[in-house]
């Protein structure tokens, strides 16, 4: 006797589909774009970074559905690294720990401006480790540098951030 045909539920698979990645990018578009912008420090490059990261995610079929969000963010990081190719400054070339310029409008704008004014490597380390919560070892692997380079860059970035905050406070009080 013939058995009734059972339809397979596509959601039964634990792996992300193209639709899952598109949904992730759609839901997280603002934060993924902000991540790309903070890394590249340029609106056009941020858009290119986001578009190519989306294309890369579509190729990652086979990733667990629960990982789609983190893989999307990682794709943006990897594409930004490929675009900017940040390299660490060496101790003999490290500039004085002060911001390059000051931002005087609004507290949020000061924060963004201070991040965007960091040297590329310091900016990547600050965003990856401080804002994204990546471990030093993972930052070092992604940026192809030593953990010491990561730690030094983060210290410099944080000091420059606090110098920029102090400078902005002085300017705003004037």
Buried (B, 14 or more C-beta within 10 A) or exposed (E): EEEEEEEEEEEEEEEBBEEBBBEBBEEBEEEBBBBBBBBBBBEEBBBBBBEBBBEBBEEBEEBEBEBBBEBBBBBBBBBBBEBBEBBBBEEEEBEEEEBEEBBEEEEEEBBBBBBBBBBBBBBBBBBBBBEBEBEBEBBBEBBEBEBEBBBBBBEBBBBBBEBBBEBBEEEEEE
